[in-house]
Amino acid sequence: MQPTSRFEATIPTQLHALISDLRWRAQLLDADILEEERKAGISDPKNLAYPILAQNLRARRDNLQVSIAILESRIEKRSTDWPHAA
């Protein structure tokens, strides 16, 4: 078995913490989106009168979800490549 540095051992923990934080932020954005839709009385993003703020919040949330998926795939790849570092 190869020795693992303390830095390598903390990477998965740091990634899990980052993912948790990003998920929490995505939940906050979901709540903000719902609030903007409620205020406008429009929940269909395809509607021309859909609030611009809600569109921007959706884009941010979607970007966070992509980031989460990328980080999760890194964790998965890391655990299959280096089982001792998972």
PyMOL Python script that loads the backbone (N, CA, C, O; Angstrom):
from pymol import cmd

cmd.read_pdbstr("""\
ATOM      1  N   MET A   1       0.848  -1.169   0.000  1.00  0.00           N
ATOM      2  CA  MET A   1       0.000   0.000   0.000  1.00  0.00           C
ATOM      3  C   MET A   1       0.898   1.238   0.000  1.00  0.00           C
ATOM      4  O   MET A   1       1.907   1.285   0.704  1.00  0.00           O
ATOM      5  N   GLN A   2       0.524   2.225  -0.789  1.00  0.00           N
ATOM      6  CA  GLN A   2       1.298   3.451  -0.886  1.00  0.00           C
ATOM      7  C   GLN A   2       0.935   4.381   0.266  1.00  0.00           C
ATOM      8  O   GLN A   2      -0.227   4.459   0.665  1.00  0.00           O
ATOM      9  N   PRO A   3       1.929   5.084   0.796  1.00  0.00           N
ATOM     10  CA  PRO A   3       1.604   6.046   1.862  1.00  0.00           C
ATOM     11  C   PRO A   3       0.761   7.189   1.319  1.00  0.00           C
ATOM     12  O   PRO A   3       0.953   7.634   0.187  1.00  0.00           O
ATOM     13  N   THR A   4      -0.163   7.653   2.128  1.00  0.00           N
ATOM     14  CA  THR A   4      -1.048   8.753   1.750  1.00  0.00           C
ATOM     15  C   THR A   4      -0.692   9.967   2.589  1.00  0.00           C
ATOM     16  O   THR A   4      -0.596   9.883   3.813  1.00  0.00           O
ATOM     17  N   SER A   5      -0.501  11.081   1.928  1.00  0.00           N
ATOM     18  CA  SER A   5      -0.216  12.303   2.676  1.00  0.00           C
ATOM     19  C   SER A   5      -1.474  12.773   3.389  1.00  0.00           C
ATOM     20  O   SER A   5      -2.589  12.404   3.019  1.00  0.00           O
ATOM     21  N   ARG A   6      -1.284  13.582   4.404  1.00  0.00           N
ATOM     22  CA  ARG A   6      -2.433  14.128   5.121  1.00  0.00           C
ATOM     23  C   ARG A   6      -3.284  14.981   4.184  1.00  0.00           C
ATOM     24  O   ARG A   6      -4.510  14.993   4.294  1.00  0.00           O
ATOM     25  N   PHE A   7      -2.630  15.699   3.256  1.00  0.00           N
ATOM     26  CA  PHE A   7      -3.351  16.531   2.292  1.00  0.00           C
ATOM     27  C   PHE A   7      -4.262  15.678   1.421  1.00  0.00           C
ATOM     28  O   PHE A   7      -5.430  16.014   1.230  1.00  0.00           O
ATOM     29  N   GLU A   8      -3.737  14.575   0.891  1.00  0.00           N
ATOM     30  CA  GLU A   8      -4.543  13.694   0.031  1.00  0.00           C
ATOM     31  C   GLU A   8      -5.722  13.105   0.794  1.00  0.00           C
ATOM     32  O   GLU A   8      -6.803  12.921   0.237  1.00  0.00           O
ATOM     33  N   ALA A   9      -5.507  12.815   2.060  1.00  0.00           N
ATOM     34  CA  ALA A   9      -6.579  12.218   2.865  1.00  0.00           C
ATOM     35  C   ALA A   9      -7.698  13.209   3.146  1.00  0.00           C
ATOM     36  O   ALA A   9      -8.838  12.801   3.368  1.00  0.00           O
ATOM     37  N   THR A  10      -7.395  14.502   3.141  1.00  0.00           N
ATOM     38  CA  THR A  10      -8.432  15.484   3.451  1.00  0.00           C
ATOM     39  C   THR A  10      -9.207  15.936   2.219  1.00  0.00           C
ATOM     40  O   THR A  10     -10.256  16.567   2.351  1.00  0.00           O
ATOM     41  N   ILE A  11      -8.714  15.629   1.035  1.00  0.00           N
ATOM     42  CA  ILE A  11      -9.391  16.073  -0.190  1.00  0.00           C
ATOM     43  C   ILE A  11     -10.836  15.584  -0.251  1.00  0.00           C
ATOM     44  O   ILE A  11     -11.728  16.399  -0.483  1.00  0.00           O
ATOM     45  N   PRO A  12     -11.110  14.293  -0.055  1.00  0.00           N
ATOM     46  CA  PRO A  12     -12.518  13.860  -0.105  1.00  0.00           C
ATOM     47  C   PRO A  12     -13.388  14.569   0.929  1.00  0.00           C
ATOM     48  O   PRO A  12     -14.535  14.910   0.639  1.00  0.00           O
ATOM     49  N   THR A  13     -12.864  14.791   2.117  1.00  0.00           N
ATOM     50  CA  THR A  13     -13.621  15.489   3.159  1.00  0.00           C
ATOM     51  C   THR A  13     -13.930  16.913   2.727  1.00  0.00           C
ATOM     52  O   THR A  13     -15.046  17.398   2.914  1.00  0.00           O
ATOM     53  N   GLN A  14     -12.942  17.577   2.153  1.00  0.00           N
ATOM     54  CA  GLN A  14     -13.148  18.946   1.688  1.00  0.00           C
ATOM     55  C   GLN A  14     -14.160  18.986   0.550  1.00  0.00           C
ATOM     56  O   GLN A  14     -15.002  19.883   0.494  1.00  0.00           O
ATOM     57  N   LEU A  15     -14.081  18.018  -0.352  1.00  0.00           N
ATOM     58  CA  LEU A  15     -15.039  17.984  -1.462  1.00  0.00           C
ATOM     59  C   LEU A  15     -16.459  17.748  -0.958  1.00  0.00           C
ATOM     60  O   LEU A  15     -17.404  18.375  -1.436  1.00  0.00           O
ATOM     61  N   HIS A  16     -16.605  16.848   0.005  1.00  0.00           N
ATOM     62  CA  HIS A  16     -17.944  16.600   0.568  1.00  0.00           C
ATOM     63  C   HIS A  16     -18.487  17.857   1.244  1.00  0.00           C
ATOM     64  O   HIS A  16     -19.670  18.171   1.117  1.00  0.00           O
ATOM     65  N   ALA A  17     -17.631  18.569   1.954  1.00  0.00           N
ATOM     66  CA  ALA A  17     -18.063  19.811   2.609  1.00  0.00           C
ATOM     67  C   ALA A  17     -18.470  20.858   1.568  1.00  0.00           C
ATOM     68  O   ALA A  17     -19.473  21.552   1.734  1.00  0.00           O
ATOM     69  N   LEU A  18     -17.696  20.962   0.513  1.00  0.00           N
ATOM     70  CA  LEU A  18     -18.016  21.916  -0.555  1.00  0.00           C
ATOM     71  C   LEU A  18     -19.337  21.558  -1.219  1.00  0.00           C
ATOM     72  O   LEU A  18     -20.166  22.432  -1.471  1.00  0.00           O
ATOM     73  N   ILE A  19     -19.533  20.285  -1.502  1.00  0.00           N
ATOM     74  CA  ILE A  19     -20.785  19.830  -2.124  1.00  0.00           C
ATOM     75  C   ILE A  19     -21.972  20.152  -1.214  1.00  0.00           C
ATOM     76  O   ILE A  19     -23.007  20.622  -1.686  1.00  0.00           O
ATOM     77  N   SER A  20     -21.824  19.901   0.073  1.00  0.00           N
ATOM     78  CA  SER A  20     -22.913  20.211   1.014  1.00  0.00           C
ATOM     79  C   SER A  20     -23.242  21.694   1.000  1.00  0.00           C
ATOM     80  O   SER A  20     -24.410  22.081   1.002  1.00  0.00           O
ATOM     81  N   ASP A  21     -22.206  22.518   0.985  1.00  0.00           N
ATOM     82  CA  ASP A  21     -22.417  23.964   0.955  1.00  0.00           C
ATOM     83  C   ASP A  21     -23.106  24.386  -0.338  1.00  0.00           C
ATOM     84  O   ASP A  21     -24.014  25.216  -0.306  1.00  0.00           O
ATOM     85  N   LEU A  22     -22.694  23.835  -1.462  1.00  0.00           N
ATOM     86  CA  LEU A  22     -23.306  24.185  -2.747  1.00  0.00           C
ATOM     87  C   LEU A  22     -24.768  23.737  -2.806  1.00  0.00           C
ATOM     88  O   LEU A  22     -25.615  24.443  -3.354  1.00  0.00           O
ATOM     89  N   ARG A  23     -25.058  22.569  -2.243  1.00  0.00           N
ATOM     90  CA  ARG A  23     -26.458  22.105  -2.201  1.00  0.00           C
ATOM     91  C   ARG A  23     -27.322  23.054  -1.371  1.00  0.00           C
ATOM     92  O   ARG A  23     -28.448  23.379  -1.747  1.00  0.00           O
ATOM     93  N   TRP A  24     -26.774  23.491  -0.236  1.00  0.00           N
ATOM     94  CA  TRP A  24     -27.502  24.430   0.625  1.00  0.00           C
ATOM     95  C   TRP A  24     -27.773  25.731  -0.128  1.00  0.00           C
ATOM     96  O   TRP A  24     -28.876  26.275  -0.058  1.00  0.00           O
ATOM     97  N   ARG A  25     -26.775  26.225  -0.841  1.00  0.00           N
ATOM     98  CA  ARG A  25     -26.955  27.449  -1.614  1.00  0.00           C
ATOM     99  C   ARG A  25     -27.981  27.257  -2.733  1.00  0.00           C
ATOM    100  O   ARG A  25     -28.752  28.169  -3.028  1.00  0.00           O
ATOM    101  N   ALA A  26     -27.994  26.090  -3.349  1.00  0.00           N
ATOM    102  CA  ALA A  26     -28.996  25.802  -4.388  1.00  0.00           C
ATOM    103  C   ALA A  26     -30.400  25.800  -3.785  1.00  0.00           C
ATOM    104  O   ALA A  26     -31.350  26.256  -4.421  1.00  0.00           O
ATOM    105  N   GLN A  27     -30.529  25.290  -2.569  1.00  0.00           N
ATOM    106  CA  GLN A  27     -31.829  25.304  -1.893  1.00  0.00           C
ATOM    107  C   GLN A  27     -32.277  26.734  -1.603  1.00  0.00           C
ATOM    108  O   GLN A  27     -33.453  27.067  -1.747  1.00  0.00           O
ATOM    109  N   LEU A  28     -31.331  27.570  -1.197  1.00  0.00           N
ATOM    110  CA  LEU A  28     -31.674  28.975  -0.969  1.00  0.00           C
ATOM    111  C   LEU A  28     -32.142  29.633  -2.265  1.00  0.00           C
ATOM    112  O   LEU A  28     -33.107  30.397  -2.270  1.00  0.00           O
ATOM    113  N   LEU A  29     -31.456  29.333  -3.354  1.00  0.00           N
ATOM    114  CA  LEU A  29     -31.859  29.884  -4.649  1.00  0.00           C
ATOM    115  C   LEU A  29     -33.240  29.381  -5.050  1.00  0.00           C
ATOM    116  O   LEU A  29     -34.042  30.143  -5.590  1.00  0.00           O
ATOM    117  N   ASP A  30     -33.529  28.099  -4.790  1.00  0.00           N
ATOM    118  CA  ASP A  30     -34.867  27.561  -5.080  1.00  0.00           C
ATOM    119  C   ASP A  30     -35.939  28.355  -4.340  1.00  0.00           C
ATOM    120  O   ASP A  30     -36.977  28.695  -4.907  1.00  0.00           O
ATOM    121  N   ALA A  31     -35.676  28.644  -3.074  1.00  0.00           N
ATOM    122  CA  ALA A  31     -36.643  29.415  -2.281  1.00  0.00           C
ATOM    123  C   ALA A  31     -36.810  30.821  -2.861  1.00  0.00           C
ATOM    124  O   ALA A  31     -37.925  31.337  -2.937  1.00  0.00           O
ATOM    125  N   ASP A  32     -35.711  31.431  -3.263  1.00  0.00           N
ATOM    126  CA  ASP A  32     -35.786  32.774  -3.852  1.00  0.00           C
ATOM    127  C   ASP A  32     -36.534  32.754  -5.185  1.00  0.00           C
ATOM    128  O   ASP A  32     -37.286  33.679  -5.492  1.00  0.00           O
ATOM    129  N   ILE A  33     -36.331  31.717  -5.960  1.00  0.00           N
ATOM    130  CA  ILE A  33     -37.030  31.581  -7.246  1.00  0.00           C
ATOM    131  C   ILE A  33     -38.533  31.486  -7.001  1.00  0.00           C
ATOM    132  O   ILE A  33     -39.324  32.176  -7.643  1.00  0.00           O
ATOM    133  N   LEU A  34     -38.910  30.629  -6.071  1.00  0.00           N
ATOM    134  CA  LEU A  34     -40.340  30.465  -5.760  1.00  0.00           C
ATOM    135  C   LEU A  34     -40.954  31.779  -5.274  1.00  0.00           C
ATOM    136  O   LEU A  34     -42.090  32.102  -5.620  1.00  0.00           O
ATOM    137  N   GLU A  35     -40.207  32.524  -4.482  1.00  0.00           N
ATOM    138  CA  GLU A  35     -40.706  33.806  -3.980  1.00  0.00           C
ATOM    139  C   GLU A  35     -40.915  34.799  -5.127  1.00  0.00           C
ATOM    140  O   GLU A  35     -41.934  35.489  -5.171  1.00  0.00           O
ATOM    141  N   GLU A  36     -39.973  34.871  -6.038  1.00  0.00           N
ATOM    142  CA  GLU A  36     -40.109  35.777  -7.189  1.00  0.00           C
ATOM    143  C   GLU A  36     -41.280  35.357  -8.079  1.00  0.00           C
ATOM    144  O   GLU A  36     -42.024  36.202  -8.575  1.00  0.00           O
ATOM    145  N   GLU A  37     -41.433  34.072  -8.273  1.00  0.00           N
ATOM    146  CA  GLU A  37     -42.559  33.578  -9.080  1.00  0.00           C
ATOM    147  C   GLU A  37     -43.885  33.891  -8.389  1.00  0.00           C
ATOM    148  O   GLU A  37     -44.860  34.263  -9.041  1.00  0.00           O
ATOM    149  N   ARG A  38     -43.912  33.739  -7.070  1.00  0.00           N
ATOM    150  CA  ARG A  38     -45.130  34.042  -6.312  1.00  0.00           C
ATOM    151  C   ARG A  38     -45.487  35.519  -6.447  1.00  0.00           C
ATOM    152  O   ARG A  38     -46.645  35.870  -6.678  1.00  0.00           O
ATOM    153  N   LYS A  39     -44.483  36.378  -6.302  1.00  0.00           N
ATOM    154  CA  LYS A  39     -44.726  37.821  -6.425  1.00  0.00           C
ATOM    155  C   LYS A  39     -45.270  38.186  -7.803  1.00  0.00           C
ATOM    156  O   LYS A  39     -46.183  39.002  -7.924  1.00  0.00           O
ATOM    157  N   ALA A  40     -44.708  37.581  -8.825  1.00  0.00           N
ATOM    158  CA  ALA A  40     -45.110  37.906 -10.196  1.00  0.00           C
ATOM    159  C   ALA A  40     -46.379  37.170 -10.612  1.00  0.00           C
ATOM    160  O   ALA A  40     -47.058  37.581 -11.553  1.00  0.00           O
ATOM    161  N   GLY A  41     -46.701  36.080  -9.910  1.00  0.00           N
ATOM    162  CA  GLY A  41     -47.856  35.269 -10.290  1.00  0.00           C
ATOM    163  C   GLY A  41     -47.588  34.468 -11.559  1.00  0.00           C
ATOM    164  O   GLY A  41     -48.521  34.031 -12.234  1.00  0.00           O
ATOM    165  N   ILE A  42     -46.317  34.280 -11.877  1.00  0.00           N
ATOM    166  CA  ILE A  42     -45.925  33.546 -13.085  1.00  0.00           C
ATOM    167  C   ILE A  42     -44.848  32.539 -12.703  1.00  0.00           C
ATOM    168  O   ILE A  42     -43.805  32.903 -12.160  1.00  0.00           O
ATOM    169  N   SER A  43     -45.118  31.259 -12.994  1.00  0.00           N
ATOM    170  CA  SER A  43     -44.135  30.227 -12.658  1.00  0.00           C
ATOM    171  C   SER A  43     -43.565  29.528 -13.890  1.00  0.00           C
ATOM    172  O   SER A  43     -42.739  28.623 -13.770  1.00  0.00           O
ATOM    173  N   ASP A  44     -44.001  29.946 -15.057  1.00  0.00           N
ATOM    174  CA  ASP A  44     -43.520  29.340 -16.301  1.00  0.00           C
ATOM    175  C   ASP A  44     -42.367  30.162 -16.869  1.00  0.00           C
ATOM    176  O   ASP A  44     -42.581  31.288 -17.318  1.00  0.00           O
ATOM    177  N   PRO A  45     -41.139  29.616 -16.858  1.00  0.00           N
ATOM    178  CA  PRO A  45     -39.992  30.371 -17.370  1.00  0.00           C
ATOM    179  C   PRO A  45     -40.100  30.716 -18.860  1.00  0.00           C
ATOM    180  O   PRO A  45     -39.385  31.591 -19.349  1.00  0.00           O
ATOM    181  N   LYS A  46     -40.985  30.033 -19.574  1.00  0.00           N
ATOM    182  CA  LYS A  46     -41.157  30.315 -21.011  1.00  0.00           C
ATOM    183  C   LYS A  46     -42.081  31.510 -21.264  1.00  0.00           C
ATOM    184  O   LYS A  46     -42.155  32.033 -22.376  1.00  0.00           O
ATOM    185  N   ASN A  47     -42.774  31.924 -20.217  1.00  0.00           N
ATOM    186  CA  ASN A  47     -43.659  33.076 -20.318  1.00  0.00           C
ATOM    187  C   ASN A  47     -42.807  34.334 -20.483  1.00  0.00           C
ATOM    188  O   ASN A  47     -41.848  34.533 -19.737  1.00  0.00           O
ATOM    189  N   LEU A  48     -43.146  35.173 -21.444  1.00  0.00           N
ATOM    190  CA  LEU A  48     -42.372  36.388 -21.698  1.00  0.00           C
ATOM    191  C   LEU A  48     -42.356  37.342 -20.507  1.00  0.00           C
ATOM    192  O   LEU A  48     -41.435  38.148 -20.376  1.00  0.00           O
ATOM    193  N   ALA A  49     -43.349  37.262 -19.649  1.00  0.00           N
ATOM    194  CA  ALA A  49     -43.424  38.136 -18.480  1.00  0.00           C
ATOM    195  C   ALA A  49     -42.735  37.522 -17.250  1.00  0.00           C
ATOM    196  O   ALA A  49     -42.790  38.094 -16.161  1.00  0.00           O
ATOM    197  N   TYR A  50     -42.103  36.387 -17.419  1.00  0.00           N
ATOM    198  CA  TYR A  50     -41.409  35.734 -16.304  1.00  0.00           C
ATOM    199  C   TYR A  50     -40.342  36.686 -15.750  1.00  0.00           C
ATOM    200  O   TYR A  50     -39.599  37.290 -16.523  1.00  0.00           O
ATOM    201  N   PRO A  51     -40.258  36.824 -14.439  1.00  0.00           N
ATOM    202  CA  PRO A  51     -39.330  37.800 -13.846  1.00  0.00           C
ATOM    203  C   PRO A  51     -37.860  37.542 -14.216  1.00  0.00           C
ATOM    204  O   PRO A  51     -37.384  36.407 -14.178  1.00  0.00           O
ATOM    205  N   ILE A  52     -37.175  38.595 -14.564  1.00  0.00           N
ATOM    206  CA  ILE A  52     -35.766  38.496 -14.934  1.00  0.00           C
ATOM    207  C   ILE A  52     -34.941  37.993 -13.754  1.00  0.00           C
ATOM    208  O   ILE A  52     -34.023  37.191 -13.928  1.00  0.00           O
ATOM    209  N   LEU A  53     -35.268  38.466 -12.555  1.00  0.00           N
ATOM    210  CA  LEU A  53     -34.536  38.007 -11.377  1.00  0.00           C
ATOM    211  C   LEU A  53     -34.667  36.492 -11.221  1.00  0.00           C
ATOM    212  O   LEU A  53     -33.683  35.811 -10.931  1.00  0.00           O
ATOM    213  N   ALA A  54     -35.858  35.970 -11.408  1.00  0.00           N
ATOM    214  CA  ALA A  54     -36.066  34.519 -11.305  1.00  0.00           C
ATOM    215  C   ALA A  54     -35.260  33.787 -12.382  1.00  0.00           C
ATOM    216  O   ALA A  54     -34.717  32.713 -12.123  1.00  0.00           O
ATOM    217  N   GLN A  55     -35.179  34.357 -13.586  1.00  0.00           N
ATOM    218  CA  GLN A  55     -34.364  33.741 -14.646  1.00  0.00           C
ATOM    219  C   GLN A  55     -32.898  33.675 -14.230  1.00  0.00           C
ATOM    220  O   GLN A  55     -32.235  32.652 -14.400  1.00  0.00           O
ATOM    221  N   ASN A  56     -32.404  34.788 -13.678  1.00  0.00           N
ATOM    222  CA  ASN A  56     -31.010  34.830 -13.239  1.00  0.00           C
ATOM    223  C   ASN A  56     -30.751  33.857 -12.094  1.00  0.00           C
ATOM    224  O   ASN A  56     -29.717  33.189 -12.062  1.00  0.00           O
ATOM    225  N   LEU A  57     -31.685  33.780 -11.162  1.00  0.00           N
ATOM    226  CA  LEU A  57     -31.545  32.854 -10.047  1.00  0.00           C
ATOM    227  C   LEU A  57     -31.556  31.409 -10.536  1.00  0.00           C
ATOM    228  O   LEU A  57     -30.806  30.571 -10.035  1.00  0.00           O
ATOM    229  N   ARG A  58     -32.411  31.122 -11.516  1.00  0.00           N
ATOM    230  CA  ARG A  58     -32.431  29.772 -12.102  1.00  0.00           C
ATOM    231  C   ARG A  58     -31.093  29.424 -12.746  1.00  0.00           C
ATOM    232  O   ARG A  58     -30.594  28.309 -12.597  1.00  0.00           O
ATOM    233  N   ALA A  59     -30.519  30.385 -13.459  1.00  0.00           N
ATOM    234  CA  ALA A  59     -29.229  30.147 -14.114  1.00  0.00           C
ATOM    235  C   ALA A  59     -28.147  29.871 -13.063  1.00  0.00           C
ATOM    236  O   ALA A  59     -27.325  28.972 -13.236  1.00  0.00           O
ATOM    237  N   ARG A  60     -28.153  30.636 -11.994  1.00  0.00           N
ATOM    238  CA  ARG A  60     -27.185  30.409 -10.915  1.00  0.00           C
ATOM    239  C   ARG A  60     -27.364  29.028 -10.301  1.00  0.00           C
ATOM    240  O   ARG A  60     -26.397  28.295 -10.093  1.00  0.00           O
ATOM    241  N   ARG A  61     -28.621  28.683 -10.014  1.00  0.00           N
ATOM    242  CA  ARG A  61     -28.905  27.373  -9.430  1.00  0.00           C
ATOM    243  C   ARG A  61     -28.466  26.252 -10.358  1.00  0.00           C
ATOM    244  O   ARG A  61     -27.866  25.271  -9.920  1.00  0.00           O
ATOM    245  N   ASP A  62     -28.768  26.402 -11.645  1.00  0.00           N
ATOM    246  CA  ASP A  62     -28.369  25.380 -12.611  1.00  0.00           C
ATOM    247  C   ASP A  62     -26.853  25.237 -12.680  1.00  0.00           C
ATOM    248  O   ASP A  62     -26.342  24.123 -12.795  1.00  0.00           O
ATOM    249  N   ASN A  63     -26.133  26.347 -12.611  1.00  0.00           N
ATOM    250  CA  ASN A  63     -24.668  26.296 -12.601  1.00  0.00           C
ATOM    251  C   ASN A  63     -24.148  25.585 -11.355  1.00  0.00           C
ATOM    252  O   ASN A  63     -23.186  24.822 -11.425  1.00  0.00           O
ATOM    253  N   LEU A  64     -24.787  25.839 -10.220  1.00  0.00           N
ATOM    254  CA  LEU A  64     -24.392  25.146  -8.994  1.00  0.00           C
ATOM    255  C   LEU A  64     -24.618  23.645  -9.121  1.00  0.00           C
ATOM    256  O   LEU A  64     -23.792  22.846  -8.679  1.00  0.00           O
ATOM    257  N   GLN A  65     -25.739  23.264  -9.726  1.00  0.00           N
ATOM    258  CA  GLN A  65     -26.031  21.845  -9.887  1.00  0.00           C
ATOM    259  C   GLN A  65     -25.013  21.163 -10.801  1.00  0.00           C
ATOM    260  O   GLN A  65     -24.644  20.010 -10.575  1.00  0.00           O
ATOM    261  N   VAL A  66     -24.565  21.873 -11.826  1.00  0.00           N
ATOM    262  CA  VAL A  66     -23.518  21.328 -12.701  1.00  0.00           C
ATOM    263  C   VAL A  66     -22.224  21.172 -11.904  1.00  0.00           C
ATOM    264  O   VAL A  66     -21.541  20.154 -12.013  1.00  0.00           O
ATOM    265  N   SER A  67     -21.893  22.172 -11.112  1.00  0.00           N
ATOM    266  CA  SER A  67     -20.678  22.107 -10.287  1.00  0.00           C
ATOM    267  C   SER A  67     -20.744  20.940  -9.301  1.00  0.00           C
ATOM    268  O   SER A  67     -19.757  20.234  -9.097  1.00  0.00           O
ATOM    269  N   ILE A  68     -21.896  20.747  -8.702  1.00  0.00           N
ATOM    270  CA  ILE A  68     -22.080  19.635  -7.768  1.00  0.00           C
ATOM    271  C   ILE A  68     -21.855  18.305  -8.484  1.00  0.00           C
ATOM    272  O   ILE A  68     -21.166  17.427  -7.964  1.00  0.00           O
ATOM    273  N   ALA A  69     -22.429  18.156  -9.665  1.00  0.00           N
ATOM    274  CA  ALA A  69     -22.274  16.910 -10.423  1.00  0.00           C
ATOM    275  C   ALA A  69     -20.802  16.654 -10.770  1.00  0.00           C
ATOM    276  O   ALA A  69     -20.334  15.518 -10.699  1.00  0.00           O
ATOM    277  N   ILE A  70     -20.086  17.701 -11.139  1.00  0.00           N
ATOM    278  CA  ILE A  70     -18.663  17.551 -11.468  1.00  0.00           C
ATOM    279  C   ILE A  70     -17.873  17.123 -10.232  1.00  0.00           C
ATOM    280  O   ILE A  70     -17.039  16.222 -10.307  1.00  0.00           O
ATOM    281  N   LEU A  71     -18.135  17.764  -9.106  1.00  0.00           N
ATOM    282  CA  LEU A  71     -17.423  17.409  -7.878  1.00  0.00           C
ATOM    283  C   LEU A  71     -17.739  15.986  -7.438  1.00  0.00           C
ATOM    284  O   LEU A  71     -16.851  15.258  -6.996  1.00  0.00           O
ATOM    285  N   GLU A  72     -19.005  15.589  -7.559  1.00  0.00           N
ATOM    286  CA  GLU A  72     -19.380  14.223  -7.196  1.00  0.00           C
ATOM    287  C   GLU A  72     -18.688  13.208  -8.101  1.00  0.00           C
ATOM    288  O   GLU A  72     -18.280  12.141  -7.642  1.00  0.00           O
ATOM    289  N   SER A  73     -18.556  13.538  -9.377  1.00  0.00           N
ATOM    290  CA  SER A  73     -17.873  12.604 -10.282  1.00  0.00           C
ATOM    291  C   SER A  73     -16.390  12.518  -9.938  1.00  0.00           C
ATOM    292  O   SER A  73     -15.780  11.461 -10.099  1.00  0.00           O
ATOM    293  N   ARG A  74     -15.801  13.622  -9.464  1.00  0.00           N
ATOM    294  CA  ARG A  74     -14.395  13.592  -9.034  1.00  0.00           C
ATOM    295  C   ARG A  74     -14.222  12.683  -7.822  1.00  0.00           C
ATOM    296  O   ARG A  74     -13.258  11.922  -7.732  1.00  0.00           O
ATOM    297  N   ILE A  75     -15.161  12.772  -6.902  1.00  0.00           N
ATOM    298  CA  ILE A  75     -15.094  11.906  -5.722  1.00  0.00           C
ATOM    299  C   ILE A  75     -15.213  10.447  -6.159  1.00  0.00           C
ATOM    300  O   ILE A  75     -14.458   9.589  -5.702  1.00  0.00           O
ATOM    301  N   GLU A  76     -16.156  10.178  -7.035  1.00  0.00           N
ATOM    302  CA  GLU A  76     -16.358   8.810  -7.511  1.00  0.00           C
ATOM    303  C   GLU A  76     -15.113   8.304  -8.230  1.00  0.00           C
ATOM    304  O   GLU A  76     -14.674   7.178  -7.995  1.00  0.00           O
ATOM    305  N   LYS A  77     -14.546   9.127  -9.100  1.00  0.00           N
ATOM    306  CA  LYS A  77     -13.346   8.731  -9.838  1.00  0.00           C
ATOM    307  C   LYS A  77     -12.196   8.505  -8.874  1.00  0.00           C
ATOM    308  O   LYS A  77     -11.440   7.544  -9.013  1.00  0.00           O
ATOM    309  N   ARG A  78     -12.066   9.378  -7.909  1.00  0.00           N
ATOM    310  CA  ARG A  78     -10.987   9.268  -6.933  1.00  0.00           C
ATOM    311  C   ARG A  78     -11.122   7.979  -6.126  1.00  0.00           C
ATOM    312  O   ARG A  78     -10.123   7.315  -5.849  1.00  0.00           O
ATOM    313  N   SER A  79     -12.334   7.626  -5.754  1.00  0.00           N
ATOM    314  CA  SER A  79     -12.527   6.427  -4.935  1.00  0.00           C
ATOM    315  C   SER A  79     -12.269   5.147  -5.739  1.00  0.00           C
ATOM    316  O   SER A  79     -11.881   4.131  -5.163  1.00  0.00           O
ATOM    317  N   THR A  80     -12.476   5.182  -7.052  1.00  0.00           N
ATOM    318  CA  THR A  80     -12.181   3.998  -7.864  1.00  0.00           C
ATOM    319  C   THR A  80     -10.718   3.944  -8.274  1.00  0.00           C
ATOM    320  O   THR A  80     -10.163   2.860  -8.449  1.00  0.00           O
ATOM    321  N   ASP A  81     -10.081   5.118  -8.431  1.00  0.00           N
ATOM    322  CA  ASP A  81      -8.668   5.153  -8.811  1.00  0.00           C
ATOM    323  C   ASP A  81      -7.760   4.876  -7.630  1.00  0.00           C
ATOM    324  O   ASP A  81      -6.778   4.145  -7.759  1.00  0.00           O
ATOM    325  N   TRP A  82      -8.080   5.459  -6.467  1.00  0.00           N
ATOM    326  CA  TRP A  82      -7.240   5.333  -5.281  1.00  0.00           C
ATOM    327  C   TRP A  82      -8.104   4.928  -4.090  1.00  0.00           C
ATOM    328  O   TRP A  82      -8.478   5.785  -3.289  1.00  0.00           O
ATOM    329  N   PRO A  83      -8.425   3.657  -3.957  1.00  0.00           N
ATOM    330  CA  PRO A  83      -9.309   3.252  -2.868  1.00  0.00           C
ATOM    331  C   PRO A  83      -8.804   3.647  -1.487  1.00  0.00           C
ATOM    332  O   PRO A  83      -9.610   3.866  -0.582  1.00  0.00           O
ATOM    333  N   HIS A  84      -7.486   3.743  -1.302  1.00  0.00           N
ATOM    334  CA  HIS A  84      -6.964   4.093   0.024  1.00  0.00           C
ATOM    335  C   HIS A  84      -7.189   5.569   0.355  1.00  0.00           C
ATOM    336  O   HIS A  84      -7.094   5.962   1.518  1.00  0.00           O
ATOM    337  N   ALA A  85      -7.491   6.403  -0.670  1.00  0.00           N
ATOM    338  CA  ALA A  85      -7.674   7.839  -0.425  1.00  0.00           C
ATOM    339  C   ALA A  85      -9.133   8.230  -0.295  1.00  0.00           C
ATOM    340  O   ALA A  85      -9.439   9.400  -0.067  1.00  0.00           O
ATOM    341  N   ALA A  86     -10.033   7.282  -0.436  1.00  0.00           N
ATOM    342  CA  ALA A  86     -11.462   7.600  -0.401  1.00  0.00           C
ATOM    343  C   ALA A  86     -11.962   7.749   1.012  1.00  0.00           C
ATOM    344  O   ALA A  86     -13.144   8.018   1.223  1.00  0.00           O
TER     345      ALA A  86
END
""", "prot")
cmd.dss("prot")
cmd.show_as("cartoon", "prot")
cmd.util.cbc("prot")
cmd.orient("prot")
